[in-house]
Amino acid sequence: MNSVYFITGNRMKASEAREILAGFGIMVQNKKLKIDEMQDPSAQSVAVKKAEDAFRVIKKPLFVEDTGLYIKSMHGYPGTMIKHFFDSIGPGGIVDFLNNKDRTAEAVTVVAFADSKGKVSTFKGVVKGKISDHVSESRGFHWDSIFIPSGYDKTYAEMGQKEKNRISQRRKALEKFAKWLLKSR
C-alpha cells in the first residue's frame, strides 16, 4: 500500500482524506505542524505556500489542502477566509446576509503535493452549488450546514459524511491527486 503524509491539524479533514484515499490503496499518515497560513483569496496560492513551508520542515513527500467557499453575490468572498468569516458571523449570518441576493456559490479544494525534492504539484476540485436560505439542523463541518451542491436539495451536513465524500470538492481534488500519484510511482 502506498503511504503519504497529510499535513493538517484538522481531524475532520484528515478523516475525509483517509477515507477517500483508502479507496485508491493510499494510506494517509496525518502529521500536525504549526505552519503560518498566508491570507490570500486563492486556495491555489495558500495550498502551494503551505506545501512549500511544510516540506522545509519535514523534508519528506507530503500533501496539504486548502478549501474556500466563493459566493457570487459577494464577488467571490470569503473564499479561503471562510473559517474566519464563519467564526465571526456564523452560518446564520451568512444566510441572512444573502437575503434577496444571488446565492450561487462554488466550493473549491486545492491539494498541493510536495515530492521528495520539494517540487509542488496541485490538484483542484470544484463543486458548484448555492447557499441555503436556512441553516440546516445537521451541523456537519463548518459551512456544511448551508452549502447545497448543484443537483441536490439538501446541504452537505444533511447528506452525512459518506454521501458528501462521494461528491465533495475535496473528493474531486483528492481523486485527481490519487490517480496522478499512483501513475507517477
C-alpha positions in Angstrom: 0.0 0.0 0.0 1.3 3.5 -0.9 1.6 5.9 2.0 1.8 9.7 2.2 1.9 12.4 4.8 -1.0 14.7 5.1 -0.1 17.9 7.0 -3.2 19.1 8.8 -4.3 19.8 12.4 -7.9 19.4 11.4 -9.2 15.9 12.4 -12.3 16.2 10.1 -10.1 16.9 7.0 -7.8 14.1 8.0 -10.7 11.7 8.4 -12.2 12.6 5.0 -8.8 12.3 3.2 -8.1 9.0 4.9 -11.5 7.5 3.8 -11.3 8.8 0.3 -7.6 7.9 -0.4 -8.1 4.4 1.1 -10.3 3.6 -1.9 -7.2 4.1 -4.0 -4.9 2.0 -1.8 -3.2 5.0 -0.4 -2.6 5.2 3.4 -2.7 8.7 4.9 -0.3 9.4 7.7 -1.5 12.5 9.4 1.1 14.9 10.8 0.3 18.1 12.6 2.7 21.0 12.1 2.5 24.6 13.1 2.7 26.5 9.8 1.7 30.1 9.3 -1.1 30.2 6.8 -1.0 33.2 4.5 -4.2 35.1 4.0 -5.0 35.1 0.3 -8.3 34.6 -1.5 -6.8 31.9 -3.8 -6.9 28.4 -2.5 -4.2 27.6 -5.0 -1.8 30.1 -3.6 -2.5 29.2 0.0 -2.1 25.4 -0.6 1.2 25.8 -2.6 2.7 28.0 0.2 1.6 25.6 2.9 3.2 22.6 1.0 6.5 24.5 0.5 6.6 25.5 4.1 5.7 22.0 5.4 8.4 20.4 3.1 11.1 22.7 4.5 10.2 21.3 8.0 9.9 17.6 7.4 11.8 17.2 4.1 9.6 14.2 3.0 6.9 13.9 0.4 3.6 15.3 1.7 0.4 16.9 0.8 -1.7 19.7 2.2 -5.0 21.1 1.1 -6.9 24.4 1.3 -10.6 24.9 0.8 -12.6 28.0 0.0 -16.3 28.9 -0.4 -16.7 31.5 -3.2 -20.1 33.3 -3.1 -21.1 35.0 -6.4 -23.0 38.0 -4.9 -20.1 38.6 -2.5 -17.7 38.8 -5.5 -16.1 35.5 -4.6 -15.7 36.4 -0.9 -15.0 34.9 1.6 -13.0 32.3 -0.4 -10.2 30.8 1.7 -11.1 33.1 4.6 -14.4 31.3 5.1 -13.3 29.9 8.5 -12.7 33.4 9.9 -15.8 34.7 8.3 -17.8 31.8 9.6 -16.4 32.1 13.1 -17.3 35.9 13.1 -20.9 35.8 11.9 -21.8 32.1 11.9 -23.9 30.2 9.3 -27.0 32.2 10.1 -25.1 35.5 9.5 -24.1 34.3 6.0 -27.7 33.1 5.3 -29.1 36.4 6.5 -26.6 38.5 4.6 -27.7 36.8 1.3 -31.4 37.6 1.7 -32.7 38.9 -1.7 -29.2 38.3 -3.2 -27.8 35.7 -5.6 -26.9 32.6 -3.5 -24.8 30.9 -6.2 -21.5 29.6 -4.8 -18.6 27.3 -5.5 -16.8 25.1 -3.1 -13.1 24.7 -4.1 -10.4 22.5 -2.7 -6.8 22.5 -3.8 -4.5 19.7 -2.8 -0.8 20.6 -3.1 1.7 17.7 -3.1 5.4 18.3 -2.4 7.6 15.5 -3.8 10.9 14.2 -2.4 12.7 17.2 -3.9 10.1 19.8 -2.7 8.6 20.3 -6.2 4.9 21.1 -5.7 2.0 19.8 -7.9 -1.6 20.9 -7.4 -5.0 19.2 -7.9 -8.2 21.2 -7.9 -11.7 20.1 -7.1 -14.8 22.3 -7.6 -18.4 21.8 -6.7 -21.0 24.3 -7.9 -24.0 25.0 -5.7 -25.8 27.6 -3.7 -26.1 28.8 -0.1 -29.3 27.6 1.6 -31.9 30.0 2.7 -31.7 28.5 6.2 -29.2 26.7 8.4 -29.8 23.0 8.5 -30.2 21.4 11.9 -27.5 18.9 10.9 -24.4 20.9 11.6 -21.5 19.0 10.0 -18.2 20.6 9.3 -18.0 24.4 9.2 -20.2 25.6 6.4 -21.7 22.2 5.5 -24.9 23.3 7.1 -25.5 26.0 4.5 -24.0 24.7 1.2 -26.2 22.8 -1.2 -24.4 21.3 -4.2 -26.0 21.6 -7.6 -28.4 18.8 -8.4 -29.2 18.2 -4.7 -31.9 19.6 -2.4 -30.0 19.2 0.8 -26.9 20.6 2.4 -23.7 18.7 2.8 -24.5 18.4 6.5 -27.9 16.8 5.8 -26.2 14.3 3.4 -24.0 12.9 6.1 -20.3 12.1 5.7 -20.5 9.1 3.3 -22.7 10.8 0.7 -20.8 14.1 1.0 -17.5 12.2 0.5 -18.8 10.8 -2.8 -19.4 14.2 -4.4 -17.4 16.9 -2.5 -14.8 19.2 -3.9 -12.3 17.6 -1.5 -13.1 14.2 -3.1 -12.6 15.6 -6.6 -9.2 17.1 -5.7 -8.1 14.0 -3.8 -9.2 11.7 -6.6 -7.1 13.7 -9.1 -4.2 13.6 -6.7 -4.5 9.8 -6.1 -4.7 8.9 -9.8 -1.6 11.1 -10.5 0.3 9.7 -7.5 -0.4 6.1 -8.5 0.6 6.7 -12.1 3.9 8.5 -11.1 5.1 5.9 -8.6 
